[in-house]
Amino acid sequence: MLRKWYDWECKLFYSINRYFDRKWLNAYFRSITHAGGATCSITAVMLAVWLLRDEWRDAAIASAIALALSHIPVAIMKKMYPRKRPYISLHNTKVTKNPLTDHSFPSGHTTAIFSVIIPFLLYAPALTIFLLPIACSVAISRIYLGLHYPSDVLAGGMLGTLFGVASFSVIL
């Protein structure tokens, strides 16, 4: 059963990663992936906490808490489940120069972006049309760039969502 899942996951990985040589996709995914990186996600939530007022500020605080706390299980899981990144394990994987070398499960970038957006989506559901495509693009970018398996980004999305919902529930 696990072998079938892994085979299916590899096929899905390759179906996304195979487009790596498309210039416009490269430009898009190499840019959008940074939205889930530490610099961008931390800066965004800190600016939101500082600039927003009232309930919007509460949503930003929930977002900051979710971002901070969600990376504890990410760090633990990366040590407990030392999964090699796809570009290391799979032949013919297309990958960026100087790729990450730590373990791939779960995706920290995907966890970050979902933990940041979920409190805002819960506070103002109309933002879903703008924020959810960004978060999904970050998740897909991690596969496209050869850095994560689909289950890595799925787990990251679930973790980020869980922490986003929990922090929103506590703060608002």
C-alpha positions in Angstrom: 0.0 0.0 0.0 2.8 2.5 0.9 4.6 1.6 -2.2 1.6 2.3 -4.4 1.2 5.7 -2.6 4.8 6.5 -3.2 4.6 5.6 -6.8 1.5 7.7 -7.3 3.2 10.6 -5.4 6.3 10.4 -7.6 4.1 10.5 -10.7 2.4 13.6 -9.4 5.7 15.1 -8.5 7.1 14.5 -12.0 3.9 15.8 -13.6 4.5 19.2 -12.0 8.4 19.3 -12.0 8.6 18.5 -15.7 7.6 22.0 -16.7 10.7 23.4 -14.9 12.2 24.7 -18.1 9.3 27.0 -19.0 10.6 30.6 -18.6 7.3 32.2 -17.5 6.6 29.4 -15.0 10.2 29.7 -13.7 9.8 33.4 -13.2 6.5 33.0 -11.4 7.3 30.0 -9.1 10.8 31.2 -8.3 9.2 34.5 -7.1 6.1 33.3 -5.4 7.9 30.6 -3.4 9.5 33.4 -1.3 6.1 34.3 0.1 6.4 31.2 2.3 10.0 31.9 3.2 11.0 33.2 6.6 12.0 36.7 5.5 8.8 37.4 3.6 6.3 35.7 6.0 7.8 37.2 9.2 8.1 40.6 7.6 4.5 40.5 6.3 2.9 39.5 9.7 5.0 42.0 11.6 4.0 44.8 9.3 0.4 43.7 9.5 0.6 43.7 13.4 2.1 47.2 13.3 0.0 48.8 10.6 -3.5 47.3 11.1 -6.0 48.3 13.7 -8.9 46.8 15.7 -10.0 43.3 14.6 -7.7 43.4 11.6 -4.8 43.7 14.0 -6.2 40.8 16.0 -6.2 38.7 12.9 -2.6 39.8 12.2 -1.6 38.8 15.8 -3.3 35.4 15.3 -1.4 35.1 12.1 1.9 35.9 13.8 1.2 33.4 16.6 0.2 30.7 14.1 3.4 31.3 12.1 5.6 31.1 15.2 4.0 28.1 16.7 3.5 26.1 13.5 7.2 25.8 13.0 7.8 23.8 16.2 6.1 20.7 14.8 7.8 21.3 11.4 11.2 21.2 13.1 10.3 18.1 15.2 8.8 16.3 12.2 11.9 17.0 10.0 14.0 15.3 12.6 11.6 12.4 13.2 10.9 11.7 9.6 14.2 12.4 7.8 12.9 12.3 4.3 15.4 13.1 1.5 14.3 15.8 -0.9 13.1 14.6 -4.3 16.0 16.0 -6.2 18.3 13.8 -4.1 16.1 10.6 -4.3 14.5 10.8 -7.8 16.3 10.6 -11.1 15.8 13.4 -13.7 14.5 15.8 -11.2 14.9 19.4 -12.3 16.0 21.7 -9.4 17.2 25.2 -8.8 20.9 26.1 -8.2 22.0 25.7 -4.5 18.9 23.8 -3.4 18.0 23.3 0.3 19.7 20.3 1.9 17.7 19.7 5.0 14.9 17.1 5.2 11.8 17.7 3.1 8.9 16.5 5.3 6.9 18.7 5.9 7.2 21.8 3.8 8.1 24.8 6.0 7.3 27.3 3.3 3.8 25.8 2.8 3.2 25.6 6.5 4.2 29.3 6.8 2.0 30.7 4.1 -1.1 28.8 5.3 -0.5 29.7 8.9 -0.2 33.4 7.8 -3.3 33.5 5.6 -5.8 31.4 7.5 -6.6 33.9 10.3 -7.2 36.5 7.7 -9.5 34.2 5.7 -11.5 33.4 8.8 -11.8 37.1 9.7 -12.6 38.2 6.2 -13.7 35.3 4.0 -13.9 37.6 0.9 -10.0 37.6 0.9 -10.1 33.9 0.0 -10.2 34.8 -3.7 -6.9 36.6 -3.4 -5.0 34.8 -0.6 -5.8 31.2 -1.3 -4.3 31.2 -4.8 -1.1 32.7 -3.4 -0.9 30.0 -0.8 -1.6 27.2 -3.3 1.0 28.7 -5.6 3.6 28.6 -2.9 2.7 24.9 -2.3 2.9 24.0 -6.0 6.2 26.0 -6.3 7.9 23.7 -3.8 7.1 20.7 -6.0 7.8 22.6 -9.2 11.3 23.6 -8.0 12.1 20.0 -7.1 12.3 20.6 -3.4 9.3 18.7 -2.0 7.0 15.8 -2.6 3.3 16.4 -2.8 2.8 14.9 0.6 5.3 17.3 2.1 3.3 20.3 0.9 0.0 18.6 1.9 1.3 18.1 5.4 2.6 21.7 5.5 -0.8 23.0 4.3 -2.6 21.0 7.0 -0.2 22.1 9.7 -0.5 25.8 8.7 -4.2 25.6 8.5 -4.5 23.9 11.9 -2.4 26.5 13.6 -4.1 29.3 11.8 -7.5 28.1 12.9 -6.4 27.5 16.5 -4.7 30.9 16.9 -7.7 32.6 15.3 -10.0 30.8 17.7 -8.0 31.9 20.7 -7.4 35.5 19.7 -10.8 36.5 18.1 
